[in-house]
């Protein structure tokens, strides 16, 4: 597959004003050009164990500048070969798991350190449309713990 030219890469960087298309953070110097609809590279088994890329893709038609998004490495790496809806469901599953099985996470939510709850994940982390800047996205709703409840809590966790 053909690499992006410097002009294409700069155009992609500017598509979201130098922000990650998924989380809205400032792109680092070594940002990724992600395929919104994945291409999924073919792998072959290597003698001695492990897999290596063959240089071919399962969906080469998705390797087009129109299908690419500027992404920070954590977003692109965690998205991997998932499409956007699949990745959101994967992230929501992690939030459900944290809510069900992680006491420090639940305490952090109760103290207001975690601002996005399980039901808000899809609404507060949408992919931005190229014509809108990430800062113009809908702001997250307030956390489920009210300000009055948080102010009644001790300044630090008991313990």
Secondary structure, 3 states (H helix, E strand, C coil): CCCCCHHHHHHHHHCCCCECCCCCCECCCCCEEEECCCCCEEEEECCCCCEEEEEEECCHHHCCHHHEEEECHHHHHHHCCCCHHHHHHHHHHHHHHHHHHCHHHHHHHHCCCCCCCHHHHHHHCCCCCCCCCHHHCCCCCCCCCCHHHHHHCCCCCCC
